[in-house]
Every structure is written in C-alpha cells, then in structure tokens.
Amino acid sequence: MTSLLDGKRNTTSFYQQNAGLKKSLEEKLGLPPKPKKPLTPYFRFMVQIRPNLVQKNPQAKVTDIVKLTAQEWEKADITVRQKLEADYKREMVDFTAAQVKYNKMLTDEQREEIKLAKIDIAESKEKRMLKKKMKELGKPKKPLSAFLLFMNERKDRRGTQPFRDWQVAMGNEWENLPEEEKSQYLTQYKKASEGYKHEIQIWEEKMIRLGHIDVVRNEALIEPKEHSTRVSRRPRGSEQ
C-alpha cells in the first residue's frame, strides 16, 4: 500500500487531472465555480491505493478494482483510517466556510437562475428515465408521418448533402408532389396510424393492470376504452 504522503500526492494529482473535464452547473451558467466538497475518508483511501492496485492487477476490470479497494479498506490499520477521517473533518470546516462565503456572494437573481437550472436538469433526467422505461416495457412506436415516409423512401439520394439542406429540398419536392402520388403516402400513414392506435390501447391497458401508471397517457386514464372490459374479462375456466 502506498504511504499517506504518496496518497496525498495522488489525491492532488487526481484533482489536477480532472480539473475542467466536467463543468459544474454554476460554470455552465457563467457563474464563478462553487467550492468543491472534499473527498470522504473512503474515497481518499481509494485514490491513494488505486494506482498500486492497478499496477499489481493490470488485467483487472474497474469493478474488480472497486472490490479490491473495499477489501483493502476492511484490512486498513485504524491509524490510517483515523488520519483520513481527521483530514476530511479539517477540510470540511474549510469547505463549509467557503460555501457560506460563496452563497453570500451570489445575488438573488443568480440563486434563482441556479434553482431553475436544477429543476430543468431533474425534469430532463426524469424524462430520460421514463423514455427508457417505456422502451424496456415494449411501448409501440409511433408511425412515420406521410412526409417522413416520403423522405425515408428517398434517403439514398441524399449522398453527402447536409441533412438540413436535404430536408429543405425534400420539403420543396413534397409540396410540388402531385396529389395522386401524395395520397399514397397519406393512405399508408393512415393505415399505420390506425394500427398504432390499436396497439397503444392494448399496451396501455396492460401497463395499467401491471401498475405502470406513469407510462400511460392521461387520456387513457381519464377515458378508459370499452375494449379494456372485453379484453380483460374472460369466462372462468376458458384457459383450461
């Protein structure tokens, strides 16, 4: 195991190597960066011994290194833990003072800006998680619109043309397309749309029965279709 002195140098190197790689919320908003919270005793320990563990286990995966770190932590001498805990507490005092000073420096407008940005981040994360859940639960995909069907049929013509330019060109071509040809795509979309409505209704009924209310549209909860009753009710013994 590396010494505490080496570990302290590794910790500094760790911060230097990662400085600027990921901007904080405040920095993204053009505000001064807020004070960084010091590493906990365990993470300080991990930064100290990780280079040594990687050197001794060059074929180990990241998860393996994490497990080895946990094992070393359990075996660590009490004096090592106490030193790490003391360093952490001392730096936490400095961090708390710096945090108070930073908060006093912010204007009311800047605080509100940070608050709104955090709300946006939380909502975006929630939407991503919900979208992922819907995909995992097999939500039917919406059919392509008539115009997108038209574009998709001609995608091989694009070549190296920038997408935006190609999209504009396709839009102009769609506008000038004879109604007879355009109706073919409209009919194709209408047929696919009707099939989608049937599939999404069945899927949402299933989700409601399974308790996944969060993935169901509000209108499906407010106005349940009669189809639900016909599908869900079966005569007893019909599956025997």
C-alpha positions in Angstrom: 0.0 0.0 0.0 1.3 3.5 -0.8 2.1 5.7 2.1 -0.2 8.5 3.3 2.2 11.0 1.9 2.1 9.3 -1.5 -1.7 9.1 -1.2 -1.9 12.8 -0.6 0.1 13.5 -3.7 -2.1 11.1 -5.7 -5.2 13.0 -4.4 -3.8 16.3 -5.7 -2.9 14.7 -9.0 -6.4 13.3 -9.2 -7.9 16.8 -8.8 -5.4 18.3 -11.3 -6.1 15.6 -13.9 -9.9 16.0 -13.6 -10.0 19.8 -13.3 -12.0 21.3 -16.1 -13.1 18.0 -17.5 -16.7 18.4 -16.3 -18.1 21.9 -15.7 -20.3 22.5 -12.7 -23.8 23.8 -13.1 -22.6 27.3 -11.9 -19.8 27.3 -14.5 -22.3 26.4 -17.3 -24.4 29.3 -16.2 -21.4 31.6 -16.4 -21.1 32.0 -12.6 -17.9 31.5 -10.5 -17.4 27.8 -9.6 -18.6 26.9 -6.2 -16.2 25.3 -3.6 -15.6 21.6 -4.1 -16.7 19.3 -1.3 -13.7 17.3 0.0 -13.5 13.6 -0.6 -14.8 11.3 2.1 -12.3 9.1 4.0 -13.1 6.0 1.9 -12.7 7.8 -1.4 -9.4 9.4 -0.2 -8.2 5.9 0.6 -9.4 4.7 -2.9 -7.4 7.4 -4.6 -4.3 6.5 -2.6 -4.2 2.8 -3.3 -5.8 2.7 -6.8 -2.5 3.2 -8.7 -0.9 0.4 -6.8 -3.8 -2.0 -7.2 -3.9 -1.3 -11.0 -0.2 -1.9 -11.3 -0.4 -5.2 -9.4 -3.6 -6.3 -11.3 -3.1 -4.9 -14.9 -5.9 -7.2 -16.3 -8.4 -6.3 -13.7 -11.7 -4.6 -14.6 -12.9 -1.4 -13.0 -15.4 -3.4 -10.9 -12.6 -5.7 -9.8 -10.5 -2.7 -8.6 -13.5 -1.5 -6.7 -13.9 -4.8 -4.9 -10.2 -5.0 -4.1 -10.4 -1.4 -2.7 -13.2 -2.5 -0.4 -11.2 -5.4 0.8 -8.1 -3.3 1.5 -10.3 -0.8 3.3 -11.6 -3.5 5.6 -8.0 -4.5 6.4 -6.7 -1.0 6.8 -5.0 -0.1 10.0 -7.0 2.0 12.5 -4.4 4.8 12.4 -4.7 5.1 8.6 -8.5 5.5 9.0 -8.2 8.0 11.8 -5.7 10.1 9.7 -8.1 10.1 6.7 -11.0 11.0 8.9 -9.1 13.8 10.6 -8.0 15.2 7.2 -11.6 15.0 6.0 -13.0 16.8 9.0 -10.4 19.6 8.8 -11.1 20.2 5.1 -14.9 20.1 5.7 -14.5 23.0 8.1 -12.7 25.0 5.4 -15.3 23.9 2.8 -18.2 25.0 5.0 -16.7 28.4 5.5 -16.0 28.8 1.7 -19.6 27.6 0.9 -21.1 30.3 3.2 -18.9 32.9 1.7 -19.8 31.8 -1.9 -23.6 31.8 -1.1 -23.3 35.4 0.3 -21.6 36.4 -2.9 -24.5 35.3 -5.1 -27.2 37.7 -6.0 -30.9 36.8 -5.7 -31.1 36.6 -9.5 -28.2 34.2 -9.6 -29.7 32.0 -6.9 -33.0 31.9 -8.8 -31.1 31.0 -12.0 -29.4 28.1 -10.3 -32.6 26.9 -8.8 -34.4 26.9 -12.1 -31.5 25.2 -13.8 -31.6 22.4 -11.2 -35.3 21.9 -11.8 -34.7 21.7 -15.6 -31.9 19.1 -15.0 -34.2 17.0 -12.7 -37.1 17.1 -15.2 -34.8 16.2 -18.1 -33.4 13.2 -16.2 -36.9 12.1 -15.2 -38.0 12.3 -18.9 -35.0 10.2 -20.0 -35.7 7.6 -17.4 -39.3 7.4 -18.3 -38.4 7.1 -22.0 -36.0 4.3 -21.2 -38.7 2.6 -19.1 -41.2 2.8 -21.9 -38.7 1.2 -24.3 -38.0 -1.6 -21.9 -41.7 -2.2 -21.4 -42.1 -2.5 -25.2 -44.2 0.6 -26.0 -45.3 0.6 -29.6 -43.5 3.1 -31.8 -45.5 5.9 -33.5 -45.7 5.5 -37.3 -43.8 7.8 -39.6 -45.9 10.7 -40.9 -46.7 10.8 -44.7 -43.9 13.3 -45.3 -41.3 11.2 -43.3 -42.4 8.1 -45.3 -41.7 10.2 -48.4 -38.3 11.3 -47.1 -37.3 7.8 -45.9 -38.1 6.4 -49.4 -35.6 8.8 -50.9 -32.8 8.7 -48.2 -30.4 7.1 -50.7 -30.5 10.2 -52.8 -29.0 12.4 -50.0 -25.4 11.4 -50.5 -23.0 13.9 -48.8 -25.6 16.7 -48.7 -26.0 18.2 -45.2 -29.2 17.0 -43.5 -30.7 20.4 -43.2 -30.3 21.2 -46.9 -31.6 17.8 -47.9 -34.6 18.2 -45.6 -35.4 21.6 -47.2 -35.1 20.1 -50.7 -37.4 17.2 -49.7 -39.9 19.7 -48.3 -40.0 21.6 -51.6 -40.3 18.3 -53.5 -43.2 17.2 -51.2 -45.0 20.5 -51.7 -44.9 20.1 -55.5 -45.7 16.4 -55.5 -48.9 15.6 -57.5 -51.9 14.9 -55.2 -52.3 11.4 -56.6 -48.7 10.4 -55.5 -49.0 12.2 -52.2 -52.2 10.4 -51.4 -50.4 7.1 -51.5 -48.2 8.2 -48.6 -51.2 9.7 -46.8 -53.1 6.4 -47.1 -50.0 4.4 -45.9 -49.7 6.7 -42.8 -53.5 6.5 -42.1 -53.3 2.7 -42.1 -50.2 2.6 -39.9 -51.8 5.2 -37.6 -54.9 3.1 -37.1 -52.8 0.1 -36.3 -50.8 2.1 -33.8 -53.9 3.4 -32.0 -55.0 -0.2 -31.5 -51.6 -1.4 -30.3 -51.1 1.5 -27.9 -54.5 1.0 -26.4 -53.8 -2.7 -25.7 -50.3 -1.8 -24.4 -51.6 0.9 -22.1 -54.3 -1.4 -20.7 -51.6 -3.9 -19.9 -49.5 -1.3 -18.2 -52.4 -0.2 -16.1 -53.0 -3.8 -15.0 -49.3 -4.2 -14.1 -49.3 -0.9 -12.2 -47.1 1.1 -14.5 -49.4 4.2 -14.5 -46.5 6.6 -15.1 -46.0 5.4 -18.7 -49.7 5.7 -19.6 -51.2 8.8 -21.3 -53.6 10.9 -19.2 -56.4 10.4 -21.6 -56.1 6.7 -21.3 -56.6 7.0 -17.6 -59.4 9.5 -17.8 -61.4 7.9 -20.5 -60.8 4.1 -20.5 -61.9 2.4 -23.7 -64.6 -0.3 -23.7 -62.1 -2.6 -25.3 -60.4 -2.9 -21.9 -63.5 -4.6 -20.5 -63.8 -7.0 -23.4 -60.1 -8.0 -23.3 -59.7 -8.3 -19.5 -62.8 -10.3 -18.7 -62.7 -13.9 -19.6 -65.1 -16.7 -18.6 -63.7 -18.8 -15.8 -62.1 -22.0 -17.0 -61.7 -20.7 -20.5 -57.9 -21.3 -20.4 -58.3 -24.9 -19.2 
